[in-house]
Amino acid sequence: MGYLIKKQLEILEDFNHYISNYQTHIFEIAYLTDEQVSMFQSDFQIVADYFVQMRKGQTYQQNTKIIQHVDAMLKFLSVFAKDQEYLNIDLSKHKGGQITMCVVLQEAIHQGKIEGEKIGRSAGIIEGEKIGISKGEDRFARLVQLLISSGRLDDIKKATEDSSYRHELYLTFKIL
């Protein structure tokens, strides 16, 4: 169905003569048939194919068509997926190569894994430090208890000041 532009917009009377009243045709891309999608020759075929598959509730079967305008495609995906990460996908190692949605998605997954590993390592280090501190405090508290019960109060002060002596006491009292 066609729509006249001037009927769709509120235009101030003073500007009305500057705007052509073109007829427009609006399509719901997700409701195109597979045959209609295949008629697109540009990168838009990849996008239309994605929308149709998502509307049908299918798991996305990656399109193997070569993307002609990679930067424009990534910007388009960034806007419509509301995900700025598409702009951060590093395809530099594919320069001169043929880039498909498979390549784009594989790189996105790869970069996601790398970022996830960094976050995981960082969280692991923080958690490890917490556990280490807790174990160290428990270990030292046990040493102090044993020194008090043995009447070796002077050794407590020395153990706080001399890590070698403290380690020697850990070995003596078998606190490992």
trRosetta pair geometry for C-beta under 8 A, 3 or more apart (Angstrom, degrees):
i j d omega theta_ij theta_ji phi_ij phi_ji
1 25 7.4 152 76 -134 33 73
1 26 7.6 -25 70 45 79 84
2 23 4.3 11 177 176 128 112
2 24 6.6 144 -158 69 71 34
2 25 5.4 -45 -98 -81 70 76
3 7 6.6 -130 -177 70 81 111
3 8 5.6 57 155 -52 125 125
3 23 6.9 146 70 -159 31 63
3 24 5.0 -28 63 62 87 90
3 25 7.6 156 16 -86 77 28
3 26 6.5 15 6 -9 125 110
4 7 4.5 75 73 7 96 109
4 8 7.2 179 89 -10 50 89
4 21 5.4 5 -171 177 106 96
4 22 7.5 162 -146 88 57 32
4 23 5.7 -39 -90 -98 61 66
4 24 7.7 147 -105 14 13 79
5 8 5.8 -70 -155 38 34 107
5 9 6.2 0 162 3 73 116
5 19 6.9 -132 112 161 127 113
5 20 7.4 61 45 97 142 61
5 21 5.8 -160 49 -146 92 45
5 22 5.2 46 -16 54 124 74
5 23 7.7 -127 -19 -84 78 20
5 24 6.1 88 -68 -18 80 114
6 9 6.3 -69 -134 50 31 94
6 11 6.3 -57 -138 7 81 136
6 16 7.5 60 -133 -147 125 88
6 19 6.5 138 -85 110 94 121
6 21 4.5 -39 -7 -114 119 98
8 24 7.7 -38 -1 37 151 130
9 19 7.7 -99 74 169 145 163
11 15 5.6 -122 -179 85 95 101
11 16 5.2 119 120 -92 123 70
11 19 5.9 -113 -126 27 153 151
12 15 4.9 67 67 18 89 104
12 16 7.3 -129 94 -39 43 79
13 16 5.5 -26 -151 -15 37 122
15 18 5.1 -56 -170 33 69 118
15 19 6.6 51 142 -17 88 107
16 19 6.5 -73 -157 37 33 101
27 31 7.9 -146 175 61 79 93
27 32 6.9 39 166 -68 124 102
28 31 4.5 37 96 20 108 114
28 32 7.9 -169 94 -35 59 71
29 32 5.9 -29 -163 -11 45 114
29 47 7.5 -23 170 123 153 93
29 48 5.1 -120 -171 -122 110 81
29 51 4.8 48 113 86 107 157
29 52 7.4 -101 145 -51 73 79
30 51 4.3 -108 -85 155 74 101
30 52 5.9 165 -152 -85 47 43
30 54 6.9 -71 -128 72 113 91
30 55 3.8 125 177 -51 111 138
31 52 7.8 175 -54 -111 9 80
31 55 6.8 -127 -69 162 56 169
32 36 4.1 -124 -174 89 103 127
32 37 5.2 128 112 -56 125 81
32 48 6.0 -13 45 -176 145 117
32 52 5.9 -78 62 -81 83 120
33 36 4.7 99 51 5 76 100
33 37 7.1 -137 95 -4 42 85
34 37 5.6 -52 -149 35 34 114
34 38 6.4 36 153 -22 65 105
34 52 7.1 150 -83 149 62 158
35 38 5.8 -55 -150 34 30 111
35 39 7.1 40 149 -31 60 99
36 39 5.7 -47 -161 16 37 117
37 40 6.3 -44 -173 13 45 109
37 45 6.2 108 170 -151 76 75
37 48 4.7 -176 -130 119 93 118
37 49 5.3 115 176 -77 139 69
37 52 5.8 -75 -65 -15 145 152
38 45 7.1 56 -121 -146 27 122
40 44 5.0 -111 -171 87 141 93
40 45 3.7 180 89 -75 111 83
40 48 5.8 131 1 19 153 144
41 45 6.9 74 -52 -36 5 128
42 45 6.5 152 70 -11 47 87
42 68 7.1 -88 -156 36 66 133
43 46 5.6 -37 -175 22 62 115
43 47 7.0 58 135 -13 74 101
43 65 8.0 171 -122 116 53 120
43 67 5.5 54 -122 -145 115 74
43 68 5.5 -130 -53 37 105 89
43 69 5.5 -108 -15 40 150 91
43 72 7.2 129 63 89 156 110
43 73 5.4 -110 170 -80 143 113
44 47 5.2 -53 -153 40 49 114
44 48 5.9 50 150 -21 76 104
45 48 5.8 -54 -142 39 30 110
45 49 6.1 36 156 -23 64 107
45 63 7.6 164 117 -162 87 153
45 65 6.3 7 90 55 119 173
46 49 5.8 -54 -149 34 26 114
46 50 6.6 30 151 -21 61 105
46 63 4.7 -168 -128 77 83 155
46 65 5.7 -141 -73 64 100 120
46 67 6.7 -30 -12 -92 163 89
46 73 7.2 8 75 -136 138 129
46 101 5.7 166 -165 -47 127 125
47 50 5.7 -54 -154 32 32 113
47 51 6.6 28 152 -16 66 105
47 73 7.7 -154 -57 -139 106 88
47 76 6.6 -60 -92 134 140 139
47 77 8.0 -145 -106 -75 100 79
47 80 7.9 80 -151 48 118 162
48 51 5.8 -54 -149 37 34 109
48 52 6.3 33 154 -18 67 107
49 52 5.9 -55 -147 37 29 111
49 53 6.3 28 156 -17 64 108
49 63 5.2 101 85 -74 150 131
50 53 5.9 -60 -150 38 28 109
50 54 6.3 24 156 -17 65 109
50 60 6.4 10 -134 -132 79 118
50 63 7.3 -84 -54 -15 83 122
50 101 7.8 -179 -69 -131 118 159
51 54 5.8 -57 -146 38 30 110
51 55 6.3 31 156 -21 65 106
52 55 5.8 -55 -149 34 30 111
52 56 6.4 23 155 -13 64 109
53 56 5.8 -62 -150 41 30 108
53 58 4.6 -83 -169 65 81 116
53 60 5.5 105 117 -113 142 62
53 61 6.5 -154 -124 26 148 80
54 57 7.6 42 178 -73 34 25
54 58 7.4 -92 -75 50 23 73
54 60 7.0 0 -68 -78 80 96
58 61 7.0 -37 141 -11 126 94
62 100 7.4 92 155 135 109 110
62 101 5.1 -162 -162 97 92 107
62 102 4.6 105 142 -78 146 77
62 105 6.3 -119 -108 24 131 146
63 100 6.9 -148 103 -177 67 100
63 101 4.9 66 55 20 84 133
63 102 7.9 -143 72 -32 42 80
64 100 5.3 -11 -153 -156 42 154
64 101 7.8 -96 -77 39 26 87
64 102 6.3 12 -104 -16 68 125
65 100 6.4 139 71 -132 33 97
65 101 7.7 37 53 -4 73 99
66 98 4.7 -63 -119 -168 120 104
66 99 6.8 92 -156 62 72 45
66 100 5.8 -68 -98 -78 43 80
67 70 5.0 97 112 -87 123 69
67 73 5.2 -62 -159 -10 133 162
67 99 5.1 -48 46 98 105 92
67 100 6.4 153 -12 -115 87 29
67 101 7.0 111 -49 -53 116 63
67 104 7.3 48 -10 -38 151 127
69 72 4.0 -3 139 35 116 121
69 73 6.0 138 94 -26 73 88
70 73 5.6 -59 -147 36 29 113
70 74 6.4 26 158 -18 66 105
70 91 6.4 -110 169 74 147 163
70 99 5.2 31 -95 80 128 149
70 104 7.7 -177 -148 -82 97 115
71 74 5.9 -55 -149 36 29 108
71 75 6.5 28 153 -16 64 107
72 75 5.7 -56 -148 38 32 111
72 76 6.2 37 152 -23 65 106
73 76 5.6 -52 -148 34 31 114
73 77 6.4 29 154 -16 65 106
73 104 7.6 -98 115 -86 125 158
74 77 5.7 -52 -145 38 32 110
74 78 6.2 40 152 -27 63 105
74 86 4.7 179 -168 154 78 98
74 87 6.2 130 144 -92 111 45
74 89 6.2 -141 -130 42 132 118
74 104 7.2 -162 -86 -140 93 128
75 78 5.5 -51 -148 31 31 118
75 79 6.6 28 155 -16 64 104
75 86 7.6 -178 -74 111 19 118
75 87 6.9 55 -94 -91 61 93
76 79 6.1 -60 -155 36 29 107
76 80 6.2 2 161 2 67 114
77 80 6.3 -66 -134 50 28 95
77 81 5.2 7 174 0 70 121
77 83 7.4 -39 141 62 83 101
77 86 4.5 -178 95 -133 108 163
78 81 6.6 -56 -120 49 14 95
78 83 6.2 -114 -136 79 53 58
78 84 5.7 51 -157 -116 109 37
78 85 7.8 -179 -114 52 89 41
78 86 4.1 -141 -70 60 81 119
78 87 5.1 40 -93 -40 150 93
79 82 7.5 6 173 -74 27 46
81 86 6.7 108 52 -33 130 133
83 86 5.8 91 98 -17 93 96
84 87 5.5 -40 -177 24 66 116
84 88 7.2 57 134 -15 76 103
85 88 5.3 -59 -155 38 51 111
85 89 7.2 74 148 -47 70 82
85 108 7.0 94 132 -144 112 102
85 111 7.9 171 -178 101 108 129
85 112 8.0 47 178 -78 148 94
86 89 6.0 -26 -161 -10 41 115
86 108 7.4 -21 -104 -100 59 127
88 111 7.1 174 118 156 100 157
89 104 6.3 42 157 -156 162 76
89 107 5.1 93 -168 112 103 119
89 108 5.4 -44 -103 -77 119 78
89 111 6.5 -153 -120 5 61 151
90 93 7.5 55 134 1 95 89
90 107 6.6 -148 65 -177 58 125
90 111 6.7 132 20 -81 95 131
91 94 4.8 -53 180 43 83 116
91 95 7.5 124 126 -57 78 62
91 99 6.0 25 -166 -112 140 142
91 103 7.1 75 -130 138 110 113
91 104 7.2 -29 -82 -101 127 67
91 107 6.0 -78 -85 -66 73 175
92 95 5.8 -8 -166 -32 48 109
94 97 4.3 -92 -170 54 72 123
94 99 5.4 95 136 -81 140 100
94 103 6.0 93 -111 179 161 140
94 107 7.8 -90 -14 -63 132 138
97 103 7.8 168 112 -123 121 160
98 103 8.0 165 108 -22 57 149
99 103 4.8 -116 -146 73 67 143
99 104 6.6 76 174 -51 104 86
100 103 5.2 108 49 4 64 96
100 104 7.3 -122 103 0 39 89
101 104 5.3 -52 -145 39 40 115
101 105 5.9 35 157 -16 71 107
102 105 6.2 -60 -146 42 24 104
102 106 6.1 25 156 -20 63 110
103 106 5.8 -56 -144 37 28 111
103 107 6.3 26 157 -17 64 107
104 107 6.0 -60 -152 37 26 108
104 108 6.4 27 151 -20 64 108
105 108 5.4 -50 -144 36 35 114
105 109 6.3 36 155 -18 66 104
106 109 5.8 -54 -148 38 30 110
106 110 6.2 33 152 -21 65 107
107 110 5.5 -52 -143 37 32 114
107 111 6.2 29 158 -16 66 105
108 111 6.0 -55 -145 39 27 107
108 112 6.2 31 152 -22 62 109
109 112 5.5 -56 -148 36 30 115
109 113 6.4 33 153 -22 65 103
110 113 5.8 -53 -152 32 30 111
110 114 6.6 30 151 -18 64 104
111 114 5.6 -50 -148 35 36 113
111 115 6.3 34 153 -16 67 106
112 115 5.8 -56 -146 40 31 109
112 116 6.0 33 154 -21 65 109
113 116 5.5 -55 -144 38 30 113
113 117 6.2 33 155 -22 65 104
114 117 5.8 -53 -150 33 29 111
114 118 6.6 31 151 -20 62 103
115 118 5.7 -52 -152 33 33 113
115 119 6.5 30 152 -16 66 105
116 119 5.7 -55 -148 39 32 109
116 120 6.0 34 153 -20 66 109
117 120 5.5 -54 -143 39 31 114
117 121 6.2 33 157 -20 65 104
118 121 5.9 -54 -148 35 28 109
118 122 6.3 26 154 -17 63 109
119 122 5.7 -57 -149 38 30 112
119 123 6.2 27 154 -16 66 108
120 123 5.8 -56 -144 40 29 108
120 124 6.0 32 155 -22 64 109
121 124 5.5 -56 -146 37 29 115
121 125 6.3 32 155 -22 65 103
122 125 5.8 -51 -150 31 30 111
122 126 6.6 28 153 -16 62 105
123 126 5.7 -55 -150 37 33 111
123 127 6.2 30 153 -16 67 108
124 127 5.7 -56 -143 41 30 108
124 128 5.9 33 156 -22 65 109
125 128 5.6 -54 -144 38 28 113
125 129 6.4 31 155 -22 63 104
126 129 5.8 -53 -151 32 29 111
126 130 6.7 30 150 -19 62 104
127 130 5.6 -53 -152 33 34 113
127 131 6.4 31 152 -16 66 106
128 131 5.7 -55 -147 39 32 109
128 132 6.1 34 154 -20 66 108
129 132 5.6 -54 -144 39 30 113
129 133 6.2 32 157 -21 65 105
130 133 5.9 -54 -148 34 27 109
130 134 6.4 25 154 -17 62 109
131 134 5.7 -58 -149 38 30 111
131 135 6.2 27 155 -16 66 108
132 135 5.8 -56 -144 39 29 108
132 136 6.1 30 156 -20 65 109
133 136 5.7 -56 -147 38 29 113
133 137 6.3 29 155 -19 64 105
134 137 5.9 -54 -148 35 29 109
134 138 6.4 28 153 -17 64 107
135 138 5.6 -54 -147 38 32 111
135 139 6.1 36 153 -24 66 107
136 139 5.6 -52 -144 35 29 114
136 140 6.3 24 158 -15 64 106
137 140 6.0 -57 -146 39 29 106
137 141 6.1 32 154 -21 65 108
138 141 5.7 -54 -145 36 29 113
138 142 6.4 32 154 -21 64 104
139 142 5.8 -54 -153 33 29 112
139 143 6.6 30 149 -19 63 105
139 170 7.0 12 172 -119 114 118
139 175 5.7 133 -159 157 85 115
140 143 5.4 -50 -150 34 37 115
140 144 6.4 38 152 -20 67 103
140 159 7.8 158 -146 140 92 122
140 166 7.8 -16 -114 -164 94 125
141 144 5.7 -52 -149 36 32 112
141 145 6.5 37 151 -22 64 104
142 145 5.7 -52 -150 33 32 114
142 146 6.5 28 154 -15 65 106
142 173 7.9 172 130 127 97 136
142 175 5.4 163 102 -127 125 135
143 146 5.9 -59 -151 39 30 108
143 147 6.2 28 154 -18 67 108
143 159 6.5 -169 137 180 134 160
143 166 7.4 52 164 -159 168 83
143 169 5.8 81 -154 125 122 121
143 170 6.4 -56 -88 -85 127 69
143 173 6.3 152 -118 53 73 152
143 175 5.7 -129 -71 41 86 167
144 147 5.7 -55 -144 38 31 111
144 148 6.3 32 156 -21 65 105
144 156 5.7 63 -127 -124 83 112
144 159 7.8 -159 -80 78 74 146
145 148 5.9 -56 -149 35 28 110
145 149 6.3 20 156 -12 64 109
146 149 5.8 -56 -142 41 30 107
146 150 6.1 22 157 -12 65 113
146 173 5.0 99 120 -139 164 146
146 175 7.6 -150 3 -46 149 130
147 150 5.8 -64 -144 45 28 106
147 152 4.5 -92 -161 75 80 100
147 153 7.0 129 143 -86 101 30
147 155 5.1 -140 -143 81 128 113
147 156 5.2 158 110 -65 148 86
147 159 7.3 -129 -59 -8 160 147
147 169 7.3 -5 -72 -165 115 138
148 151 7.7 39 179 -70 30 26
148 152 7.8 -92 -60 51 19 64
148 153 6.9 53 -109 -87 61 76
148 156 7.3 37 -61 -62 77 134
152 155 4.1 2 150 16 108 125
152 156 7.3 137 112 -28 75 77
153 156 5.7 -38 -164 13 45 115
153 157 7.7 39 148 -11 65 95
154 157 6.0 -51 -163 33 44 109
154 158 6.5 38 145 -14 71 109
155 158 5.4 -57 -144 44 39 112
155 159 5.9 46 154 -28 71 105
155 165 7.9 -149 -156 155 81 118
155 169 6.6 135 169 -99 122 138
156 159 5.7 -55 -148 33 27 113
156 160 6.8 26 153 -19 61 104
157 160 6.0 -58 -157 31 32 110
157 161 6.7 11 154 -6 65 113
158 161 6.0 -71 -150 45 33 103
158 162 5.7 -21 172 24 74 116
158 165 5.4 -66 143 120 103 156
159 162 7.0 -71 -115 56 21 78
159 165 6.1 -126 -97 108 53 100
159 166 4.3 102 -159 -97 78 84
159 169 5.6 -38 -104 17 121 155
160 166 7.6 102 -59 -78 21 125
161 165 8.0 15 75 45 73 130
162 165 3.9 47 101 18 120 114
162 166 6.3 167 92 -17 62 84
163 166 5.3 -51 -143 37 35 117
163 167 6.3 40 155 -22 66 102
164 167 5.7 -52 -151 34 30 112
164 168 6.5 34 148 -21 63 104
165 168 5.4 -50 -151 33 35 116
165 169 6.5 37 150 -20 65 102
166 169 5.7 -53 -153 34 32 112
166 170 6.6 39 147 -23 64 100
167 170 5.5 -46 -151 29 36 116
167 171 6.7 34 151 -16 64 102
168 171 5.8 -56 -156 37 32 110
168 172 6.3 36 148 -23 66 107
169 172 5.3 -50 -143 35 35 116
169 173 6.1 11 164 2 69 109
169 175 7.9 -3 123 36 74 119
170 173 6.5 -70 -144 51 23 92
170 175 4.6 -98 -149 72 72 92
170 176 6.6 111 159 -81 106 52
171 174 7.3 22 -172 -79 31 40
171 176 7.8 54 -97 -75 54 94
